[in-house]
């Protein structure tokens, strides 16, 4: 059996998937197609979508890590509400993407800040700290464009650090650090075979390609509004993100002490329900404003929460800082100018 494996792209172009569309796939683009000039301040269809290749999946200490890669990508870094494009350089070999998740719950972990070390024949090739980022077909992952000196076999270590977010439930028992070892068999010709296709009719219009059907990798989606635990007070839209507010009656499980209730705010991308980490949120609860803590919970997923007294009547969520992760094309204009969301129980 060949070691490498193409990840299926079933459904990645939205309704109807790719049935009967294999003729749309092309070999490696010399450069990414030009951006649409008048892009909406919202989630929109990108110019093109690629498949990707997997170097392997490793499991250790309750975590799983997949090492995937595809063509070099343009992407955007975010500082505050400002974005800066990272263009593709001529020396870039590939866009490398480690994904880390909790084995038991399947929750993708956005708070472990992996470091990538690549060696060949015992000599150092590169050391890189991939950016936390979001793409439409991939969801949340860590990624960066990197340079390899040529075809060959490389030893790759993905070192995962201690959790940065608050953890609850079974996720609270997290390792302080763990390393995953991979062997990457790289050839330029193999990379050039990865299929991709353009979206000529949809590019630049509001919407998103569906999450890839990726064997062995979980989706980085949060629960639907109907599946969130507790009593959902309501939801609203802010900066094209959906913001759902729920109240649970077991605040002690979240470290709430003697408080009776726990307020959880669950922001997510439209269309794919991807988690939106690295935000600064606060909430005004019946006239009192308090900070919300980014938290990973087995049932709630990634959310922002605080203990409260009785179940609140009115909650206004304030976005003090929009998500500070990097974005692939289709997300770089969204989740920036984010207004308050008010719900009433």
N, C-alpha and C positions, 0 to 999 in steps of 0.2 A: 504494500500500500504506500502511495506517495505521502511523504511527511506533510507537505503543504496542503492547504485546504481553502478553497474559495468560500467565502461566507455568502449564503443565499441572500438575494435582494428581493425576495417575494414581497409584494405590496409596497415597495419603496417609492413608487411614483403616485401613491394615493389610490383612489378607487380604481379597481380594475387591474392593479398590479402590473406585471410585465408579461402577462399571457399573450403569446403571439408577437412579442415585441423584441425578440432576440436580435433581429436585424438592426436595431437601434444602437447596439453596443459597438464601440469602436476601440481601437488600441490607444495606447498612452497619448494624451494631449501634450503637445509641445509646451503650451502654457494654458492656464485656465481661460475659458472664454471671457470676453469683456463683461464687466458688471453692467447691469441695467442702470441707466442714468437716474431715472425718477423712481427710486425705491420708496415704498411706503414706510412710515415710522411705525412699523409693525412687523410681525413674522410674515415672510414671503417666500415663494418658491425660488430656489437658487437656479443658477444657469445650467447646472449639470449635477449628476450624481455618479459616484464610483462605487464599485465593490472594493473589497479589501482582502488581505491575506492574513492568516494567523500563524504565528511561530509556535504557539502552544498555550496550554492552560496548566498552571501549577497550583497546588493547594498546600497550605501550611498554617498551623496555629489558628484554625477557624476561618482563615481568609482564602480566597481564590484570586488569582491574577491571570489575566489573559494578555498576551503581547501580540498586538495586531499592527499592521502597517498598510499604507497605500501610497499613492502619488503625493509629492509635496503639495501643500495647500496654502492658499492665502487665508489669513484669519485676522481677527481684530482683538487687540488688548483693550481693556477697559480700566480707566482711572477716574473714579468719581462718575460723572456723567459724560465723560469724553472717551472717544474711541480712537485707536491708532492702528492702521493696517500694517500687518506684517506681510510683506510681499514675498513671493517665491524668488529665491536667489538661484543663479545658474549652478552653484555648487551643491544645492540641496539634492540629496539622494532620495529621500522618502519622508513621509509624515508618519512618525511612529506613535502608537497609541496604546499605552497600558490601561487596562480597566481592572479595578479592584472591587471585590464585593464580599459580603459576609456569606459563608457557605450555607448556614442553616436557614437564614431568612431570605437570601437572595437580594438583599438591599445593596445597591451600588453605593460605594463609600466615597463621598466628595471631600473628605477632610483628612486624608492620610499623606498628602504631598510626597509622592514617590520620587526617587532619584534613580536615574538610568545611568549605568556604567557599562561600556562596551570595550571588550578587549579582543585581541587576535594574537594567537601564539604567545600568550603571556604579556604582550605589550599593550599599553593603553591606546585606545582609539578615540574615545570621547567620553565625557561626563556631562550629563544634562539633567536639568530639573524640568520636566514637561509642565506646560501650563494646564491648570484646570480649565476645561472648555466644554462647549455644547455644540453639537451638530444635529441636523435633523435626522439623518438615517442612523447615526451612531448613538445619539443621546449624550449623557454626561460621560466624559472620559478625561484622561490627561493626554496631552499631545504636543508635539513640536516637530518642526522640520529639522532633519539632521543630515550630516554628511558622512558617508562611508568612503574609504579610499578606493574601493573596487570590489569586484566579485570575490566571494570566499565565504568561509565559515567564521562566524563571530560568536563569542560568548557574551551574553547579555545578563546583567544582574539588575533586577528592579527591587530597590530597597524602599520599604514602606515605613514611615515614621509613626509616632504616637498620634492618636486621634486629636483633632483640633476642636471638634464640636462636642457638646455635651452628649453623652450616650445614656440610654435608659433601657430597662428590660434586659433581654439576653445580649443586646449590643454593648452593654456596659462592661462586660468582661472581655475587653479588647487587649491584644498584645501591645506592648510598648513599641516594638519594632519587629519586622520580619523581612527576610530577603527571599526572592524567587530567582532561580537560575534557569536561563533559556539558552538554546543553541539556535542561532539564526543562520540559515543557509541562504545567502543573498547572491542573486545574479541580476544584472540590469535587464537582461532579456526576459526573465521571469516577471519582474516588476512591470515591464512594458506590456505584458499580456493581461494585466488586470483590466477587466471590462469597465467601461464607463459610457454614459449616454447624456445627451443634452435634453433640456426641457424647453424647447422653442416656443410652445404655446403658453406654458404656465409661468415661465421665468418672470420674476418681478411682480407677480400678482399675489394677493394675500392668500395664505394657505401654507401648507408644509407637506413634504414627502413623509410617508409613514416610516416608522421604525423598521430597520432591517430585521428579517427573521434570521437571527444569528444563532446558529447551533452552539450550545454550551455557554452562551452569554446571556445574563438576565437583562431585561429592559430597565432603564433608570427612571421608571414612571412611579409617581405617587398614587395612592388609592383614589378611585373615583369619589366624587362627592357623596354618592350613595353608600360607598363602602367605608368611609371614614368612621372611626369609632366615636362615641359620644353623641351629643345632640347638635346637629349642624344648625347654626344661627342664620347662615346665608352666605352669599358670595357676591363678588363684584369684579370688574375688570380694571386693571391699572397698568398703563404702559404696554398693553396687549397681553399682560399676564392675567391668568385667572387666580383670584385670591379667595380661598374658602376658609371660613371661620367655624370652628366647632368647640364645644365645651364638654369636658369629661368630668365625672363626679369622683374620680380617684386621684386627687392631687398628690397624695402621699407617694404614689408610684413615681412621680416626677420630681420628688424632693420638695414638695410643697408644704411640709410640716403639718401644722394644724389647719391649713386652708382646706376648704371643702371642695373647690372646683379647680380645674385646670383649663386655661384658655389656650387653644392651639390654632395657629394661623398657617395654612398650607398653600403657599403660592406654587403655581405650576405653569408651564408653557401651554398655550392653546394647542389643540389638535392632538398632541402626543402625551400630554400630562407629564412632561419631564420635570424633575425636581429643579428648584432654583436656589442653589446655596449662595453663601457669601453675601447676603443682604444685611442691611441694618434696618430693623423694624422696631417700632414701638406701637402701643395701642392705648387709646383713651377708653377706659372702661367706666361707664356711668360717671363721667366727669373727671376721673383720675387717670393720669398718663403714666405708663410704666414701660420700661424696655422689655423686649422679647428676646429670648435666648435661642440661638440656633441649636436644634436638638435632633438627634437620630433615634428613632424608636421603631421597634419591629412592626407595630401595627399602624402607626401614623406615618412612618417614613420620615423623610426630612421635613421639618416644620420649625416654627418659631413660637415659643410658648412662655407662659408665666402662670403662677398660681394666683387664683382670685378667691374671693369669699363666696357669696351666693352666685348662682348663675346670673350673668349680667343681662341687663335689658338692652343696652345699646353699646356697640363696640365700633370705634373708628380706628382703622389700621393706617399708620403713617409709614411711608417708605423714606427713611432717613438716608439710606444709601441703596441704590439699585444693585443688582447682582454684579459682583466684581470679577467674574470669570471671563475668559476669552470666548469669542464666538466665531463659529464658522459662518459662511455666507448664508443668508436667510434669517439670521438672528442679530446681526450687528446693528440694526436700526431699531430693535425692540428692547423693552425692559430698561429704558433709560429715563425718560420723562414720566415718572410714576406718581400719580395722584393718590389722595386718600381714598380708602374704601370704607363705607359705613354700612353696618348690618344691624338689624334690630331683632331681638329674640321674641 
